[in-house]
Amino acid sequence: MASAQNLLERLYSGRRAALKRQILLDALDCFLEQGIETTSIEMIRAKSESSVGAIYHHFKNKEGIVAALFFSALDDQTALRDEYLKQSKTLKDVVEALIYSYVDWVSEQPEFAKFLITARFNIIEGEEQQQLAQKNKSRNQKIFSLISNFEEFKAFSLIPHELLLSLVIGSTESYCRAWLSQRVKADPKDYREILAKAAWNSLQDSVLRSCLINCPTLWGQIKECGF
């Protein structure tokens, strides 16, 4: 849990936040071991050696702890992605930055990555639903604002935005989930270049299919050539 502790120290720095960090770290451990629904405030209190009063003071209830952990992970993941995107000079660079940042974060933060997967339903069904929707909207707007500056992006205009992101991250997300659930052994970092190339190729293939669908004349010419 050392990497998870480092994440919390980045977001909740200083001695005054020490108890808050400890409660969050031990709560994360409880949630991953026992499950979110099974874990009680008393279990978190016992593990963190704190008081029920301190827990309620910082987080109000168990749902508040879940939300604090979830958005801490999401914000840290976003910070790494933004750092990688700053170095992008082409549309292909952007795709690689999205894949590399996703893979590297999951590899470095497996506990928080698992928690993001298990806690998403709780957030969607809870009071923080709008906060999550706003963060996702802000993320998407930022990405599309960046890629729209590249000339190559015009070729992707036929692909719906919601599909575009799925094409980019789909295979990477699938492999990372398999790794987190121990269905595969190799660290996602071992395949980051392959996954990035697959994402880029997937976009290019989708552009070609969209062009063929929207340009029957071109499709006819290709058929005449025997393809």
GROMACS elastic network, one bead per residue, 0.5 to 0.9 nm:
[ bonds ]
;  ai    aj funct       b0    kb
    1     4     6  0.51526   500
    1     5     6  0.62378   500
    1     6     6  0.87355   500
    1    25     6  0.80591   500
    1    29     6  0.82298   500
    1   109     6  0.86918   500
    1   110     6  0.89812   500
    1   111     6  0.71974   500
    2     5     6  0.50565   500
    2     6     6  0.62783   500
    2     7     6  0.87493   500
    3     6     6  0.50263   500
    3     7     6  0.63140   500
    3     8     6  0.88072   500
    3   108     6  0.66870   500
    3   109     6  0.60098   500
    3   110     6  0.84940   500
    3   111     6  0.84377   500
    4     7     6  0.50841   500
    4     8     6  0.64003   500
    4     9     6  0.86761   500
    4    25     6  0.72327   500
    4    28     6  0.88821   500
    4   108     6  0.87580   500
    4   109     6  0.62967   500
    4   110     6  0.83749   500
    4   111     6  0.68149   500
    4   112     6  0.67243   500
    5     8     6  0.51916   500
    5     9     6  0.61768   500
    5    10     6  0.87172   500
    5    21     6  0.77179   500
    5    22     6  0.84580   500
    5    25     6  0.65861   500
    6     9     6  0.50128   500
    6    10     6  0.62801   500
    6    11     6  0.88343   500
    7    10     6  0.52054   500
    7    11     6  0.65343   500
    7    12     6  0.85594   500
    7    72     6  0.81082   500
    7    73     6  0.78984   500
    7    76     6  0.72062   500
    7   109     6  0.83063   500
    8    11     6  0.51587   500
    8    12     6  0.56400   500
    8    13     6  0.76853   500
    8    21     6  0.61135   500
    8    22     6  0.89766   500
    8    24     6  0.80922   500
    8    25     6  0.78074   500
    8    69     6  0.88699   500
    8    72     6  0.74784   500
    8    73     6  0.87780   500
    9    12     6  0.51048   500
    9    13     6  0.50056   500
    9    14     6  0.78476   500
    9    17     6  0.86927   500
    9    18     6  0.85068   500
    9    21     6  0.71497   500
   10    13     6  0.58476   500
   10    76     6  0.86222   500
   11    72     6  0.71671   500
   11    75     6  0.88032   500
   11    76     6  0.79883   500
   12    16     6  0.89844   500
   12    17     6  0.59028   500
   12    18     6  0.79428   500
   12    20     6  0.79254   500
   12    21     6  0.67476   500
   13    16     6  0.80181   500
   13    17     6  0.62602   500
   13    18     6  0.77781   500
   13    21     6  0.86668   500
   14    17     6  0.56867   500
   14    18     6  0.68285   500
   15    18     6  0.50928   500
   15    19     6  0.82972   500
   16    19     6  0.73814   500
   16    20     6  0.83214   500
   17    20     6  0.52149   500
   17    21     6  0.61770   500
   17    22     6  0.86824   500
   18    21     6  0.51679   500
   18    22     6  0.62213   500
   18    23     6  0.87177   500
   19    22     6  0.50347   500
   19    23     6  0.61567   500
   19    24     6  0.85786   500
   19    48     6  0.85998   500
   19    50     6  0.79475   500
   19    54     6  0.84887   500
   20    23     6  0.52260   500
   20    24     6  0.62156   500
   20    25     6  0.85975   500
   20    54     6  0.86280   500
   20    55     6  0.81234   500
   20    58     6  0.68844   500
   20    59     6  0.89315   500
   21    24     6  0.51454   500
   21    25     6  0.60358   500
   21    26     6  0.85769   500
   22    25     6  0.50879   500
   22    26     6  0.60970   500
   22    27     6  0.83226   500
   22    48     6  0.63013   500
   22    50     6  0.89249   500
   23    26     6  0.53189   500
   23    27     6  0.59006   500
   23    28     6  0.84769   500
   23    44     6  0.71200   500
   23    45     6  0.76717   500
   23    47     6  0.83547   500
   23    48     6  0.55203   500
   23    49     6  0.85904   500
   23    50     6  0.75946   500
   23    55     6  0.73343   500
   23    65     6  0.86097   500
   24    28     6  0.60274   500
   24    29     6  0.86401   500
   24    44     6  0.88227   500
   24    48     6  0.86747   500
   24    65     6  0.68451   500
   24    66     6  0.87522   500
   24    68     6  0.79234   500
   24    69     6  0.67305   500
   25    28     6  0.51432   500
   25    29     6  0.64343   500
   25    30     6  0.88149   500
   25    48     6  0.83041   500
   25    69     6  0.86598   500
   26    29     6  0.50240   500
   26    30     6  0.62469   500
   26    31     6  0.86294   500
   26    44     6  0.64544   500
   26    45     6  0.87090   500
   26    47     6  0.61768   500
   26    48     6  0.57006   500
   27    31     6  0.60559   500
   27    32     6  0.85572   500
   27    39     6  0.84285   500
   27    41     6  0.87698   500
   27    43     6  0.83936   500
   27    44     6  0.54042   500
   27    45     6  0.86053   500
   27    47     6  0.80025   500
   27    48     6  0.78738   500
   27    65     6  0.75211   500
   27    66     6  0.83836   500
   27    69     6  0.87168   500
   28    31     6  0.51364   500
   28    32     6  0.61883   500
   28    33     6  0.85643   500
   28    65     6  0.88824   500
   28    66     6  0.83521   500
   28    69     6  0.73601   500
   28   111     6  0.79389   500
   28   112     6  0.79427   500
   28   115     6  0.76479   500
   29    32     6  0.52948   500
   29    33     6  0.61116   500
   29    34     6  0.83705   500
   29    44     6  0.89962   500
   29   111     6  0.82792   500
   30    33     6  0.51621   500
   30    34     6  0.56086   500
   30    35     6  0.71291   500
   30    36     6  0.78572   500
   30    39     6  0.63799   500
   30    40     6  0.88694   500
   30    43     6  0.75321   500
   30    44     6  0.68205   500
   30    47     6  0.82166   500
   31    34     6  0.54255   500
   31    37     6  0.81513   500
   31    38     6  0.80178   500
   31    39     6  0.61566   500
   31    66     6  0.87345   500
   31   115     6  0.78583   500
   32    35     6  0.56093   500
   32    36     6  0.74392   500
   32   111     6  0.76878   500
   32   114     6  0.77477   500
   32   115     6  0.68973   500
   32   118     6  0.86199   500
   33    36     6  0.88818   500
   33    39     6  0.88673   500
   34    37     6  0.81587   500
   34    38     6  0.59623   500
   34    39     6  0.59542   500
   35    38     6  0.54085   500
   35    39     6  0.61368   500
   35   118     6  0.84743   500
   36    39     6  0.54111   500
   36    40     6  0.83676   500
   36    66     6  0.80987   500
   36   118     6  0.80772   500
   36   119     6  0.75511   500
   36   122     6  0.87788   500
   37    40     6  0.78376   500
   39    42     6  0.83044   500
   39    43     6  0.64032   500
   39    44     6  0.74966   500
   39    62     6  0.87244   500
   40    43     6  0.52040   500
   40    44     6  0.65459   500
   40    45     6  0.86727   500
   40    62     6  0.74258   500
   41    44     6  0.51226   500
   41    45     6  0.60586   500
   41    46     6  0.86113   500
   41    52     6  0.73068   500
   41    55     6  0.80110   500
   41    61     6  0.77534   500
   41    62     6  0.63262   500
   42    46     6  0.60934   500
   42    47     6  0.85858   500
   42    51     6  0.89057   500
   42    52     6  0.73106   500
   43    46     6  0.52242   500
   43    47     6  0.62357   500
   43    48     6  0.85982   500
   44    47     6  0.52271   500
   44    48     6  0.60260   500
   44    49     6  0.82268   500
   44    50     6  0.84168   500
   44    52     6  0.89438   500
   44    55     6  0.86838   500
   45    48     6  0.52995   500
   45    49     6  0.56890   500
   45    50     6  0.52848   500
   45    51     6  0.58879   500
   45    52     6  0.62086   500
   45    54     6  0.89547   500
   45    55     6  0.74505   500
   46    49     6  0.50506   500
   46    50     6  0.69349   500
   46    51     6  0.82387   500
   47    50     6  0.80071   500
   48    51     6  0.85623   500
   50    53     6  0.84174   500
   50    54     6  0.66906   500
   50    55     6  0.74924   500
   51    54     6  0.51930   500
   51    55     6  0.64682   500
   51    56     6  0.87749   500
   52    55     6  0.51477   500
   52    56     6  0.62278   500
   52    57     6  0.84778   500
   53    56     6  0.52217   500
   53    57     6  0.59646   500
   53    58     6  0.87116   500
   54    58     6  0.63094   500
   54    59     6  0.85343   500
   55    58     6  0.54151   500
   55    59     6  0.59348   500
   55    60     6  0.69579   500
   55    61     6  0.74816   500
   55    62     6  0.87055   500
   55    65     6  0.85923   500
   56    59     6  0.51960   500
   56    61     6  0.57081   500
   56    62     6  0.84879   500
   56    64     6  0.88622   500
   57    60     6  0.58858   500
   57    61     6  0.88512   500
   58    61     6  0.87489   500
   58    64     6  0.85579   500
   58    65     6  0.85671   500
   59    62     6  0.73185   500
   59    63     6  0.80432   500
   59    65     6  0.56390   500
   59    68     6  0.78590   500
   60    63     6  0.80694   500
   60    64     6  0.60288   500
   60    65     6  0.80993   500
   61    64     6  0.52169   500
   61    65     6  0.67451   500
   62    65     6  0.51146   500
   62    66     6  0.63664   500
   62    67     6  0.86904   500
   63    66     6  0.50291   500
   63    67     6  0.61597   500
   63    68     6  0.85755   500
   63   122     6  0.82438   500
   63   123     6  0.86271   500
   63   126     6  0.80911   500
   63   127     6  0.89163   500
   64    67     6  0.50998   500
   64    68     6  0.60906   500
   64    69     6  0.86410   500
   65    68     6  0.50682   500
   65    69     6  0.62038   500
   65    70     6  0.84928   500
   66    69     6  0.53111   500
   66    70     6  0.60461   500
   66    71     6  0.86442   500
   66   119     6  0.71606   500
   66   122     6  0.81061   500
   66   123     6  0.80632   500
   67    70     6  0.50237   500
   67    71     6  0.60440   500
   67    72     6  0.82604   500
   67   119     6  0.84232   500
   67   122     6  0.86074   500
   67   123     6  0.68198   500
   67   128     6  0.72597   500
   68    71     6  0.55124   500
   68    72     6  0.59479   500
   68    73     6  0.86229   500
   69    72     6  0.50895   500
   69    73     6  0.62428   500
   69    74     6  0.86315   500
   69   112     6  0.80328   500
   69   115     6  0.82149   500
   69   116     6  0.85783   500
   70    73     6  0.53350   500
   70    74     6  0.62404   500
   70    75     6  0.86750   500
   70   112     6  0.79866   500
   70   115     6  0.72178   500
   70   116     6  0.59739   500
   70   119     6  0.69399   500
   70   120     6  0.78190   500
   70   123     6  0.81352   500
   71    75     6  0.58534   500
   71    76     6  0.83477   500
   71   116     6  0.88041   500
   71   132     6  0.82594   500
   72    75     6  0.52355   500
   72    76     6  0.61746   500
   72    77     6  0.85936   500
   72   112     6  0.89902   500
   73    76     6  0.51913   500
   73    77     6  0.61202   500
   73    78     6  0.85497   500
   73   109     6  0.87426   500
   73   112     6  0.60666   500
   73   113     6  0.75849   500
   73   115     6  0.85267   500
   73   116     6  0.71799   500
   74    77     6  0.51316   500
   74    78     6  0.61194   500
   74    79     6  0.86661   500
   74   116     6  0.77620   500
   74   135     6  0.89340   500
   75    79     6  0.61589   500
   75    80     6  0.87757   500
   76    79     6  0.50974   500
   76    80     6  0.64552   500
   76    81     6  0.87238   500
   76   105     6  0.85750   500
   77    80     6  0.53386   500
   77    81     6  0.62852   500
   77    82     6  0.87319   500
   77   101     6  0.78224   500
   77   102     6  0.74532   500
   77   105     6  0.63416   500
   77   106     6  0.86187   500
   78    81     6  0.50481   500
   78    82     6  0.61038   500
   78    83     6  0.85587   500
   78   101     6  0.88731   500
   78   139     6  0.80638   500
   79    82     6  0.52131   500
   79    83     6  0.62418   500
   79    84     6  0.88287   500
   80    83     6  0.50756   500
   80    84     6  0.63873   500
   80    85     6  0.86924   500
   80   101     6  0.61394   500
   80   102     6  0.83990   500
   80   104     6  0.88238   500
   80   105     6  0.73668   500
   81    84     6  0.52129   500
   81    85     6  0.61354   500
   81    86     6  0.87630   500
   81    97     6  0.70356   500
   81    98     6  0.64215   500
   81    99     6  0.89651   500
   81   100     6  0.83871   500
   81   101     6  0.51034   500
   81   102     6  0.71678   500
   81   105     6  0.87058   500
   82    85     6  0.50190   500
   82    86     6  0.62927   500
   82    97     6  0.87854   500
   82    98     6  0.89603   500
   82   101     6  0.86168   500
   83    86     6  0.54928   500
   83    87     6  0.75136   500
   83    97     6  0.88927   500
   83   101     6  0.85440   500
   84    87     6  0.58288   500
   84    88     6  0.73636   500
   84    94     6  0.84319   500
   84    96     6  0.89403   500
   84    97     6  0.53229   500
   84    98     6  0.76221   500
   84   100     6  0.79705   500
   84   101     6  0.64705   500
   85    88     6  0.52947   500
   85    89     6  0.89042   500
   85    93     6  0.79798   500
   85    94     6  0.61016   500
   85    95     6  0.89855   500
   85    96     6  0.88965   500
   85    97     6  0.55687   500
   85    98     6  0.73105   500
   85   101     6  0.87086   500
   85   143     6  0.88363   500
   85   146     6  0.87908   500
   86    89     6  0.84669   500
   86    94     6  0.89613   500
   86    97     6  0.88738   500
   87    93     6  0.79153   500
   87    94     6  0.84757   500
   87    97     6  0.81845   500
   88    91     6  0.75140   500
   88    92     6  0.81652   500
   88    94     6  0.53977   500
   88    95     6  0.88773   500
   88    96     6  0.86146   500
   88    97     6  0.71658   500
   89    92     6  0.83055   500
   89    93     6  0.61488   500
   89    94     6  0.76052   500
   89   150     6  0.85977   500
   90    93     6  0.50313   500
   90    94     6  0.65248   500
   90    95     6  0.89500   500
   90   147     6  0.83748   500
   90   150     6  0.66761   500
   90   151     6  0.88924   500
   90   152     6  0.82689   500
   91    94     6  0.50373   500
   91    95     6  0.64866   500
   91    96     6  0.87349   500
   91   147     6  0.62173   500
   91   148     6  0.89444   500
   91   149     6  0.89313   500
   91   150     6  0.62712   500
   91   151     6  0.84326   500
   91   152     6  0.66787   500
   91   153     6  0.70737   500
   92    95     6  0.51316   500
   92    96     6  0.62335   500
   92    97     6  0.85469   500
   92   200     6  0.68250   500
   93    96     6  0.50544   500
   93    97     6  0.60084   500
   93    98     6  0.86181   500
   94    98     6  0.62143   500
   94    99     6  0.86949   500
   94   143     6  0.86692   500
   94   146     6  0.84886   500
   94   147     6  0.72809   500
   95    98     6  0.51968   500
   95    99     6  0.63559   500
   95   100     6  0.85864   500
   95   168     6  0.69035   500
   95   169     6  0.88474   500
   95   196     6  0.68560   500
   95   197     6  0.88390   500
   95   199     6  0.72119   500
   95   200     6  0.66334   500
   96    99     6  0.51547   500
   96   100     6  0.58517   500
   96   101     6  0.83069   500
   96   192     6  0.86928   500
   96   193     6  0.79859   500
   96   195     6  0.87427   500
   96   196     6  0.52441   500
   96   197     6  0.78076   500
   96   199     6  0.82602   500
   96   200     6  0.80075   500
   97   100     6  0.51399   500
   97   101     6  0.58265   500
   97   102     6  0.82924   500
   97   196     6  0.84771   500
   98   101     6  0.54674   500
   98   102     6  0.61575   500
   98   103     6  0.86461   500
   98   168     6  0.80751   500
   98   169     6  0.76830   500
   98   196     6  0.83899   500
   99   102     6  0.51949   500
   99   103     6  0.60754   500
   99   104     6  0.84327   500
   99   168     6  0.77490   500
   99   169     6  0.66775   500
   99   172     6  0.69522   500
   99   192     6  0.70290   500
   99   193     6  0.85948   500
   99   195     6  0.71222   500
   99   196     6  0.56571   500
   99   199     6  0.80472   500
  100   103     6  0.51907   500
  100   104     6  0.58552   500
  100   105     6  0.83373   500
  100   189     6  0.80772   500
  100   192     6  0.60526   500
  100   193     6  0.79143   500
  100   195     6  0.86950   500
  100   196     6  0.73072   500
  101   104     6  0.51825   500
  101   105     6  0.59318   500
  101   106     6  0.85060   500
  102   105     6  0.53572   500
  102   106     6  0.62559   500
  102   107     6  0.85972   500
  102   169     6  0.84718   500
  102   172     6  0.79869   500
  102   173     6  0.81773   500
  102   176     6  0.89942   500
  103   106     6  0.52945   500
  103   107     6  0.60646   500
  103   108     6  0.85705   500
  103   172     6  0.73095   500
  103   173     6  0.83697   500
  103   176     6  0.72459   500
  103   188     6  0.59283   500
  103   189     6  0.60772   500
  103   191     6  0.88600   500
  103   192     6  0.65973   500
  104   107     6  0.50794   500
  104   108     6  0.60656   500
  104   109     6  0.84041   500
  104   188     6  0.77745   500
  104   189     6  0.63114   500
  104   192     6  0.83292   500
  105   108     6  0.51385   500
  105   109     6  0.57907   500
  105   110     6  0.81005   500
  105   113     6  0.80771   500
  106   109     6  0.50804   500
  106   110     6  0.53911   500
  106   111     6  0.85697   500
  106   112     6  0.79858   500
  106   113     6  0.56147   500
  106   114     6  0.86603   500
  106   176     6  0.71363   500
  106   180     6  0.85380   500
  106   188     6  0.80264   500
  107   110     6  0.58649   500
  107   113     6  0.85742   500
  107   176     6  0.83501   500
  107   187     6  0.67576   500
  107   188     6  0.65329   500
  107   189     6  0.67243   500
  108   111     6  0.89295   500
  109   112     6  0.54853   500
  109   113     6  0.59773   500
  109   114     6  0.86489   500
  110   114     6  0.60929   500
  110   115     6  0.85229   500
  110   180     6  0.67403   500
  111   114     6  0.52674   500
  111   115     6  0.62808   500
  111   116     6  0.87841   500
  111   180     6  0.86359   500
  112   116     6  0.61329   500
  112   117     6  0.87463   500
  113   116     6  0.51800   500
  113   117     6  0.66366   500
  113   118     6  0.89598   500
  113   177     6  0.87671   500
  113   180     6  0.78558   500
  114   117     6  0.53244   500
  114   118     6  0.63959   500
  114   119     6  0.85877   500
  114   177     6  0.81115   500
  114   180     6  0.65424   500
  114   181     6  0.82888   500
  115   118     6  0.51068   500
  115   119     6  0.57151   500
  115   120     6  0.81680   500
  116   119     6  0.53902   500
  116   120     6  0.59022   500
  117   120     6  0.57038   500
  117   121     6  0.81929   500
  117   177     6  0.85073   500
  118   121     6  0.69637   500
  118   122     6  0.80749   500
  119   122     6  0.52270   500
  119   123     6  0.64193   500
  119   124     6  0.87732   500
  120   123     6  0.51638   500
  120   124     6  0.61427   500
  120   125     6  0.85907   500
  121   124     6  0.50871   500
  121   125     6  0.60906   500
  121   126     6  0.83661   500
  122   125     6  0.52561   500
  122   126     6  0.58622   500
  122   128     6  0.89527   500
  122   129     6  0.89155   500
  123   127     6  0.71879   500
  123   128     6  0.56741   500
  123   129     6  0.57021   500
  123   132     6  0.75056   500
  124   127     6  0.79768   500
  124   128     6  0.69862   500
  124   130     6  0.82652   500
  124   132     6  0.75391   500
  124   133     6  0.86581   500
  125   128     6  0.80290   500
  125   129     6  0.65239   500
  126   129     6  0.58541   500
  127   130     6  0.74669   500
  127   131     6  0.84117   500
  128   131     6  0.51217   500
  128   132     6  0.63172   500
  128   133     6  0.86830   500
  129   132     6  0.52906   500
  129   133     6  0.62443   500
  129   134     6  0.86870   500
  130   134     6  0.60592   500
  130   135     6  0.85611   500
  131   134     6  0.51532   500
  131   135     6  0.62343   500
  131   136     6  0.86722   500
  132   135     6  0.51032   500
  132   136     6  0.61648   500
  132   137     6  0.85249   500
  133   136     6  0.51602   500
  133   137     6  0.60838   500
  133   138     6  0.85608   500
  134   137     6  0.50067   500
  134   138     6  0.60416   500
  134   139     6  0.85075   500
  135   138     6  0.50691   500
  135   139     6  0.61025   500
  135   140     6  0.86323   500
  136   139     6  0.50486   500
  136   140     6  0.61787   500
  136   141     6  0.85680   500
  137   140     6  0.52097   500
  137   141     6  0.61079   500
  137   142     6  0.85496   500
  138   141     6  0.51635   500
  138   142     6  0.61252   500
  138   143     6  0.86740   500
  139   142     6  0.52106   500
  139   143     6  0.62852   500
  139   144     6  0.87186   500
  140   143     6  0.51588   500
  140   144     6  0.61184   500
  140   145     6  0.83434   500
  140   161     6  0.87362   500
  140   165     6  0.85389   500
  141   144     6  0.52599   500
  141   145     6  0.58392   500
  141   146     6  0.84877   500
  142   145     6  0.51123   500
  142   146     6  0.62610   500
  142   147     6  0.88170   500
  143   146     6  0.51974   500
  143   147     6  0.62963   500
  143   148     6  0.85592   500
  144   147     6  0.51351   500
  144   148     6  0.58227   500
  144   149     6  0.87337   500
  144   161     6  0.83077   500
  145   148     6  0.54165   500
  145   149     6  0.70375   500
  146   149     6  0.57877   500
  146   150     6  0.78368   500
  147   150     6  0.56271   500
  147   151     6  0.87702   500
  147   152     6  0.86698   500
  147   153     6  0.64157   500
  148   151     6  0.75881   500
  148   152     6  0.85471   500
  148   153     6  0.58204   500
  148   154     6  0.77214   500
  149   152     6  0.88014   500
  149   153     6  0.76253   500
  150   153     6  0.55811   500
  150   154     6  0.79564   500
  151   154     6  0.60996   500
  151   155     6  0.82963   500
  152   155     6  0.58556   500
  152   156     6  0.76101   500
  153   156     6  0.52684   500
  153   157     6  0.67840   500
  154   157     6  0.53086   500
  154   158     6  0.84847   500
  155   158     6  0.73117   500
  155   159     6  0.88854   500
  155   204     6  0.89341   500
  155   207     6  0.66745   500
  155   211     6  0.88856   500
  156   159     6  0.56134   500
  156   160     6  0.86240   500
  156   164     6  0.83336   500
  156   203     6  0.78410   500
  156   204     6  0.83502   500
  156   206     6  0.83621   500
  156   207     6  0.59298   500
  156   210     6  0.88607   500
  157   160     6  0.74643   500
  157   161     6  0.85059   500
  157   207     6  0.85919   500
  158   207     6  0.72731   500
  158   210     6  0.63954   500
  158   211     6  0.78919   500
  158   214     6  0.89394   500
  159   162     6  0.84920   500
  159   163     6  0.67186   500
  159   164     6  0.61967   500
  159   203     6  0.89350   500
  159   206     6  0.75042   500
  159   207     6  0.71540   500
  159   210     6  0.72996   500
  160   163     6  0.53048   500
  160   164     6  0.61427   500
  161   165     6  0.66481   500
  161   166     6  0.88612   500
  162   165     6  0.58398   500
  162   166     6  0.67442   500
  163   166     6  0.51060   500
  163   167     6  0.61739   500
  163   168     6  0.87135   500
  164   167     6  0.51852   500
  164   168     6  0.63896   500
  164   169     6  0.88795   500
  164   203     6  0.74588   500
  165   168     6  0.50674   500
  165   169     6  0.61548   500
  165   170     6  0.79032   500
  166   169     6  0.53986   500
  166   170     6  0.50915   500
  166   171     6  0.86762   500
  167   170     6  0.56069   500
  167   171     6  0.78887   500
  167   199     6  0.65221   500
  167   200     6  0.87129   500
  167   202     6  0.63398   500
  167   203     6  0.64829   500
  167   206     6  0.86144   500
  168   171     6  0.77141   500
  168   172     6  0.81488   500
  168   196     6  0.82257   500
  168   198     6  0.83719   500
  168   200     6  0.70417   500
  168   202     6  0.73255   500
  168   203     6  0.70443   500
  169   172     6  0.53768   500
  169   173     6  0.59244   500
  169   174     6  0.85372   500
  169   195     6  0.88385   500
  169   196     6  0.88407   500
  169   199     6  0.68600   500
  170   173     6  0.52871   500
  170   174     6  0.61945   500
  170   175     6  0.87972   500
  170   199     6  0.80549   500
  171   174     6  0.50617   500
  171   175     6  0.62627   500
  171   176     6  0.86190   500
  171   195     6  0.70206   500
  171   198     6  0.78648   500
  171   199     6  0.74414   500
  172   175     6  0.52784   500
  172   176     6  0.61369   500
  172   177     6  0.85871   500
  172   188     6  0.82059   500
  172   192     6  0.82909   500
  172   195     6  0.60041   500
  172   196     6  0.81185   500
  172   198     6  0.89829   500
  172   199     6  0.81975   500
  173   176     6  0.51524   500
  173   177     6  0.61364   500
  173   178     6  0.86277   500
  174   177     6  0.52801   500
  174   178     6  0.63304   500
  174   179     6  0.87841   500
  175   178     6  0.50287   500
  175   179     6  0.62155   500
  175   180     6  0.86468   500
  175   184     6  0.80986   500
  175   188     6  0.71282   500
  176   179     6  0.50259   500
  176   180     6  0.61190   500
  176   181     6  0.86065   500
  176   187     6  0.83667   500
  176   188     6  0.61790   500
  177   180     6  0.50515   500
  177   181     6  0.61834   500
  177   182     6  0.85104   500
  177   183     6  0.85733   500
  178   181     6  0.52436   500
  178   182     6  0.61632   500
  178   183     6  0.50717   500
  178   184     6  0.58367   500
  178   185     6  0.87669   500
  179   183     6  0.58197   500
  179   184     6  0.50056   500
  179   185     6  0.62510   500
  179   186     6  0.72516   500
  179   187     6  0.69848   500
  179   188     6  0.72831   500
  180   183     6  0.76715   500
  180   184     6  0.82867   500
  181   184     6  0.78930   500
  182   185     6  0.63418   500
  184   187     6  0.83944   500
  185   188     6  0.89924   500
  186   189     6  0.82001   500
  186   190     6  0.66906   500
  186   191     6  0.83073   500
  187   190     6  0.55856   500
  187   191     6  0.76545   500
  188   191     6  0.54654   500
  188   192     6  0.62825   500
  188   195     6  0.88780   500
  189   192     6  0.50404   500
  189   193     6  0.83292   500
  190   193     6  0.80202   500
  190   194     6  0.87025   500
  191   194     6  0.52080   500
  191   195     6  0.60314   500
  191   196     6  0.85269   500
  192   195     6  0.51218   500
  192   196     6  0.60662   500
  192   197     6  0.85805   500
  193   196     6  0.50933   500
  193   197     6  0.61450   500
  193   198     6  0.85721   500
  194   197     6  0.51342   500
  194   198     6  0.61382   500
  194   199     6  0.86548   500
  195   198     6  0.50143   500
  195   199     6  0.61943   500
  195   200     6  0.87018   500
  196   199     6  0.51127   500
  196   200     6  0.63086   500
  196   201     6  0.86407   500
  197   200     6  0.51387   500
  197   201     6  0.60852   500
  197   202     6  0.84720   500
  198   201     6  0.50905   500
  198   202     6  0.59917   500
  198   203     6  0.86715   500
  199   202     6  0.50917   500
  199   203     6  0.64250   500
  199   204     6  0.88267   500
  200   203     6  0.52462   500
  200   204     6  0.63866   500
  200   205     6  0.87367   500
  201   204     6  0.50629   500
  201   205     6  0.60792   500
  201   206     6  0.85339   500
  202   205     6  0.51660   500
  202   206     6  0.61789   500
  202   207     6  0.86592   500
  203   206     6  0.51190   500
  203   207     6  0.62216   500
  203   208     6  0.87282   500
  204   207     6  0.50860   500
  204   208     6  0.63214   500
  204   209     6  0.87559   500
  205   208     6  0.51430   500
  205   209     6  0.62838   500
  205   210     6  0.86434   500
  206   209     6  0.51085   500
  206   210     6  0.60787   500
  206   211     6  0.85220   500
  207   210     6  0.51098   500
  207   211     6  0.61239   500
  207   212     6  0.86501   500
  208   211     6  0.51131   500
  208   212     6  0.62451   500
  208   213     6  0.87033   500
  209   212     6  0.51076   500
  209   213     6  0.61942   500
  209   214     6  0.85978   500
  210   213     6  0.51650   500
  210   214     6  0.61335   500
  210   215     6  0.83731   500
  211   214     6  0.51802   500
  211   215     6  0.57677   500
  211   216     6  0.87136   500
  211   218     6  0.82715   500
  211   219     6  0.86688   500
  212   215     6  0.50318   500
  212   216     6  0.62553   500
  212   217     6  0.83263   500
  212   218     6  0.63729   500
  212   219     6  0.53378   500
  213   216     6  0.63775   500
  213   219     6  0.76371   500
  215   218     6  0.55571   500
  215   219     6  0.65725   500
  215   220     6  0.89355   500
  216   220     6  0.61521   500
  216   221     6  0.86816   500
  217   220     6  0.51068   500
  217   221     6  0.63442   500
  217   222     6  0.87799   500
  218   221     6  0.50945   500
  218   222     6  0.63093   500
  218   223     6  0.87562   500
  219   222     6  0.51648   500
  219   223     6  0.63176   500
  219   224     6  0.87359   500
  220   223     6  0.51422   500
  220   224     6  0.62676   500
  220   225     6  0.87992   500
  221   224     6  0.51275   500
  221   225     6  0.64899   500
  222   225     6  0.51628   500
  222   226     6  0.67694   500
  222   227     6  0.59881   500
  223   226     6  0.52033   500
  223   227     6  0.55858   500
  224   227     6  0.76274   500
